[in-house]
Amino acid sequence: MTFRSKILVLAVGPLIVVTLAVTMLLTWQSAKLARSNSAAFEEAMLRSKEGEIANLVGVAMSSIQSTYDGAGVDDDAAKERVAAILNSLDYGKDGYFFVYDYAGNNVVHPRQAFRNGRNWMTLVDPDGDRVIRELVAAARSGGGYHRYKWQKPSTEAVADKISYVVALPKWGWVLGTGAYLDDVAVQTSAANAALRERTRQSFIIVALFAVPAVVIVFSTCLYLTLDERRMADGALKQLTQRVIDTQESERARLARELHDGISQDMLGVRFAMELAGRHAETTELKEAIDESVKGLNATIREIREISHDLRPRVLDDMGLAAAIKNLAEKFSLRTGLTLTMDMETFVDDLSPDARTALFRVTQEALNNVERHSKATALEIRLWSENGRARMQIADNGLGLPSGFIRQNEGLGLQNIRERVAHFGGMVIIGGTEKGTKLQVMLPRSAARADAATKAA
C-alpha cells in the first residue's frame, strides 16, 4: 500500500466506520422501537376490545336482569323470554350474544342457528383449544376473557376472537359476547408499515448527511495528498535539475582544466622533450626520447577526448546538430555501425539547458545501443515541428525484452526521462519489428526566451 493510500485509509476509514456504526445503531433502535410500539399498539387495541365486550355483556345483563331475577330455577317461560331478548340484541354483522349451559349445550346463537340445542363441549378450534369448555370454566370461576379461533359470520373465515363471559348460576347458563381481532392485525400491520417508512426516511436523512461528509473528507484528503505529491514532485524536479546543472558545471570546469591546463602543460613538456631529442648525443637516447614523445602524444589525445566527452566545445560553439553529428560519427567509427542521420529541418532555438539535455540523452542512448542492442545500423533524426524540438533514435538490434515495463528500466533510461521531464517533455521508448526506438519531444517552453517571443 502506497503512502497516499495509507493517508486516505486513515482519514476516510474511521469516518466510514463511524457512519456505518451510527446507521446500524439507528436502524437497530428504530426496529426495536417499531417492535415495541407495535406490541404496545396491539396491547392497547386488545384492552380496548376487552373493555368494549365487557360493557356489552353488562348491557345484555341489564336487559334481562328483571326477567332473570323474577324467575325460578325451572321457569321455562322466563328462559324463553331471556333467550328471545338475547337473540334480538344485535350490534353489527359480527356482533351477537351467545348462551351455553354448563354442560356445553347451545341455548342462544343468532348467527349460527345450527348450533342451537346441540352439545359443543368437545369442540376444538384449529389451535387445539377446547373453546366451549374454557368459556364455561371462565364463567363459573366468576367471569373472564378467553381468546380462541372462531368462524367469522360476515366472511365465514376463521379468525382470532376474544370473548367475555359471565355465569347465570340459577339456570346454569353462560352468557357472553366477543370481538374478532383481524381488524387489530390489520391496524397493527398498518402501524408497523408507517414505522418502517419513518425508519427508512430516517436512514435516508442520515445517508444524505453522511455520504456528502464522506465524499467531502475523501475529496479533501485526496486534494491534499495530490497537492503534497505535486509539491514533492516539483521539489524533486528542482533538486534533480540542480544536480544536473551542478554536474554540467563541474563537467565544464573539468573540461576547461583538462584542455586549458593539463593539456597545455603536457604540450609544453612534449616540446621540451622534442627539443632535447634534437640535441641528443647518442642514437639510443634520441630513440628513447622519441618513444616518450609518442606516449605523451597519446596521453594528450586521450585527455582531449575526455575533455570533449565531459563538455564538447562544439555544442557551445556550433550548436546541437553539429555536436550530435560529431558524437554519432565518432560512435560509428568506434563501433562499425551503419549510421543514417537527418537533421535538415531542425531549428536550433533551444535554451542552453535544453540543448545540453538533448545532447546527454543522445549520449546515453548511444551507450545503451553499444552495450545492449547488438545492432548493425543506427538512425538519428532531429527536427523541429511547430516550434517544438523532436528527436528519434532507432536501431535494428535485439529490441526490448518480452514483458518490458517501466519499472524494469535501468538508471540510464531513468536519467533520460528525468532530463526530458524537467522541461515538460515526453519520452517514448518502444520496440519496432526489429530493434528499439527512442522518441523525445520537447515543448515550446524549452526554447530560448527570445526565440519563444518571436514564435509567439
N, C-alpha and C positions, 0 to 999 in steps of 0.2 A: 504494500500500500504506500502510495506516494505521500509526501508531506502535505500537499494540498488536500488529498483525500482524507487524511487524518484530521486536518483542521475542520473540514466540512462535517465529518462524522461527529467530532467532539462538539461542534457548535449546534448542528441541527439534530443530532441523535437524541440528546436529552429532551429537547422541545417536543420531538415526535413522541417519545416515550411518555412524557407528562401529558401531552394531548390525548394520546390513546388511553392512558390511565384515567384521566378525568372523564373522557367519553364513556369508557366502560363502567366507571363508578356511577355516572349519571344514568346510564341505561339500566344498570342493576337496581339502583334506587328507584327509578321510575317504574320498573317492572314490579319491584316489591311493593311500592305504593299502590300500583294498579291492582295487584292481588289483594292487598289489604282493603282498599276501597271497595273492590268488588265483593269481598266477603262481608264487609260492613253493610254494603248496599243490599245484598241478598238477605242478610240477617234482619235488616230493618224492614224489608218488604215482607219477610216471613212473620215478624212480630205484628206488622200491620194486618196481615191476613188473619192471624190468630185472634187479635182483638176484634176484628170485624165479625168473624164467625161466632165468637163468644157472645157478642152483643146480639147477633141474630138469634142464637139459641135462647137468650134472655127474652127477646121479643116473643118468640114462639111460646115459651113458658107462660108469659103474661097472657097470651091469647087463650090458653087452655086452663089457666090456673083455677078459675072459678068452677069450671065443669069438673076438673080433676079433684079439687078439694071436696066438692059436694057429692062425689060418687063413692060407692062402696068397692070392695075388692073384686066382686064378681058382677059389677054393673056393666053388662054388655052394651046397653044403650048409650051409657056415658062414653064407653070406649069407642063406639062407632062415631059419636059426635066429635070426640077428640081427633080421631083418625081423619074425619072429613075436614075438620078445621086445618089440620097439618097438610093435608093434600091440597088445600086451596091456597096455602101460603106460597107465593111464587115471587122470586126476585131476580128473574133473568133466565136465559136459556139453560144455564148450568147451575142455577141456584134453586135448591129444594131442600126439604127436610125429610129425614128417614127415621123409621122406628123399627127396632127389633126387640123381641123378648129375650129374656136371659138364656133361653135355650137355643137362640140363633134363628128363630123363625121371623121372617119379614112381615111387618104389620103395615107399614106405610113406605111407599117408594113411588112418587108421582112420575118420574121419568122412565122407570123400568118396571112396568106393571107385571111382567112375567115373574118377578121375584116375590110377589105377594103370596102369603100363605105357605111358602116353601122354606125349608131349613137350610141355612147357609153357614152353619158353624164350621164346617170343614173347608170353606172357600179359601183358596191360596192365590195371592197375586203373583205376577211374573218374577218378583224378587224372593218368593217363598214365604211371604208374610201371611199369617192366618188372620185376615182382616177383621172378620166379624167377632172372632174370639177376643182379639185385642181391644176392639171397641167396647165389647161387653165388660171386659175386665176393667178398662179405664172408667167406664160409667159407674160400676159397682164400687170402685175404690174412692168415689167422691167426685167424679167428673174429671175430664182431661182431654189432652190432644193426642192424636195418633196420625202418623204420616205413612202413606202407602200408595199403591198404584191402583187406579180405577178407570173404567171406561168413561170418557167424557161424552155426554149426550149430544152435544152440538156437532161434534166431529166423528164420534164413535171410535176415536183413537184412545189408546191407553196413555194416561198422563199421571204425573205426580199429583197427589191430593193430600191435603191436611184437613182433618175433621175434629170437631169438638163435640163431646157427648156428655150427657147428664143422665142420671137414672130417675125413673118414675117407680120407686120401690113398691108402692101399693099394688101396682099391676104387674111388676116385674118387667118393665119396659126400659128400653134405651132410646133416648131422643137425641138426635144430633143433626148437624149440617156440616158442610165442608166447602173448601175453596180449592180450585185447581191451580197448580203452581207453574203451568207452562208459560203464562204471561210474565211470571217472575224471571224465568230463564231468559225470555226474550229481552226484557228490560235490562237484566244483568249483562247480557251479551252486548246490547247497545251501549251500556255504560263502559264496558271493557273496550269496545271499539273506540269510543270517544277518548278514553285514557291512552290507548295505544296511539291514536292520532296526535294527541298532545305530546306524548313521548317522542314520536317521530319529528314533530315540529321542534321540540327542544333539541333533539340531536342535530337537526338541520341548522338551527341557530348556532349551536356550538361549533359545528363544522364551518359555518360562514365566518366565524371569528378565528377558528384555529387554523384552517387551511391558508388564508391570507397571511396569518402570522408566520406560519412555517415557510411560506414562499418568500416573505419579506426577509426573514432571517437567513434563509438559504441564499437568496439573491445578494444580500449584503455581504455574507461570508464569501460568496463566490467572487463578488466585485473586489473585496479587499484582498482576497488571495491572488486574483489575477493582477490587481494593481501592484501588489508587492512583488509578484513574479515579474511584471513588466519593468518595475524599477530595478529589480535584481538583474534582469537580463540587460537592461540599459547600462547598469554599473559594470556588469561583466564585459559587455562590449567595449565600454570605455577603457576598462582595465586591459583588455586584450589589445586594443589599439595602442594604448600607451606602451605595452610590452613590445608590440611590433615596431612602433616608432623608435623606441629605445634601441631595439635590435638593429634597425636600419641606420640609426645614427651611429651606433657602435661599429657596424659594418663599414660605413663610410669613413669613419675615423681610422679604423684599422687599414682600410684600403689606401687611404692617403699616407698613413705611416709607412706601409709596406712599399708603396710606389715612390713617394717623395723622400722617404727617409732611408730605410734599409736598402732598397733597390739602388738608390743613388750612392750610398756608401759602398755598396758592393761593386758598383761600376767604377768607382774610384780605385778600389783595390785591384780590379781587373786591369785598369790602365797602368797602375804601378807595376803589376806583375808582367804585363806585356813589355813595358819599358825595361824591366830587369832582364827579361828574356832576350831582348835585343843586345844587351851588353854582357850576356853570359859568356864566360871564358871557355867553357867546355861544352861539348855536344850533349853530354849526359845531363848537365844542369839545365841547358836550354830545353831539352825534351821534357824534363820534369816540370819545368815552369809551364810549358805549353799544355801539358796534361792537367795541371792545376787550373789553368785558364779555362780549359774546356769544361771542367767540372763546375767552375764558378759561373760560366755562361749558362749551364743547365740549371743551376740553382737560381740565377736571376730570372730565367724564363719561368721557372716554377713559381717564384714569388709573384711575378707579374700575373700568372694565371690565377693564383689565389686572390690577388688584389682585384682582378677582373670579376671573379666569381662573387667576392664579397660585395662589390658595388661597381657594376660595369659603367665606366665613364661614358660609353656610347649612349646609355639610357638617358643621361643628363644632357649630353651634347647633341645627339641626333634623334632622340625620341624613342618611343616604344617599339614601333615597327622595326626600326633598324636594330635595336637591341635584341628583339626576339629572333630576327633573321640571323644575326650573328651567333646567338645561342644555339639555334636549331642547326645551322651549318656545321658548327663545331661538334654538336651532338651526332650528326650524320657521319662526319669524318671519323669520329671515335668508334661508333657502333656499326657502321656499314649499312644502316637502314636507308632505304629509298625515301627521299624527302620531297614532299609537294607542299608548296606554300602559296597562299592567296591573300594579299594584303592591299590590293589595289584600291578598294573602296573605303579604307579606314581613314578617318579624320582624327588626328591625334590632338584632341582638345581636352584630354583628361587632366585632372589635378595631379600634382606630383605624387601624392599618396596613392591615388587610384592607379596611376601608371606603374608605380612600384609594385602594387598588389598584383596586377595582371602579369607583370614580369615574374614575380615569385611563384604565381600559380603555374606559369609555363615551366619554370624550373622544376617544381615539384611533380608536375605531370610527366615531364621527360624522364625524371628519375624513376617514377613508377613504371613507365614503359620499359626502361632499360633493365630494371630489376625483376619485373614480374611477367611481362606480356609475351616475351619470346616472339615479338613481331618482326616482320621484314620490311614493312612500309609504314610511313607516318605522314599524316596530312594535318597541316595547321592552317586555319582560316581566321583572319582578323578583319572585321568590317564594322562599319557604322550604319545604324538603322534608325532614322528619325531622331538623330541626336543621341542615340544610346549605343554604347560600345558593346560589341558581341565578339566572342572568340569560341572556336571549336577545335579540339584536338582529338583526332581519331587514329587508331592503329588497327592492324589486321592480326592481332595476336590472339591469345587464348580467350580473351573476354572475361566477363565476371563469372565467378563460380555459381553453381545452381543454388537457388535459395538465398542469394546475397541480399542482405538487408543493411540498413544504415548503421545499425549497432555493430556490424562487423567491420566497419571502415577503420583503417589504420590512422595513425597520427597524421600522416601526410594529407590524406583526404579531409580530415577534420580541420587541419590548418587552412586548406583551400577554402572550405565552406566558411570558416571564421573570417578570413580576409575579405571574401566577397560580401558576407552578411553585414560587415561593418558599413558598407556603402549602400545597403539596402538592395543588394543584387541577389541573383539566384544562380545556383549551381545544379546542373542536371547531369547525373552520371548513369549511363546505361549501356547495355550490350547491343551490338548490332548482329547481323548474320554471322560475322566473323570479326571479333575484336571488341574494342571498347571505345565509347565516345564520351568525351567530356565537353559540356557546353557551359559557358559562362555568359551571363547577361548583367550588365551594369545599367542603372537608371541614369537619367539626365543629371541628377544631382551629383553624380561623380565627376562631372565636367568642371573645368576651371570656372571661377566666378565670372570672369569677363566673357568666356565662351558661352556660359549659360545665359548671360544677359543678352548676348547677340541672338541666341537661338530663340529666346522669348520674344 
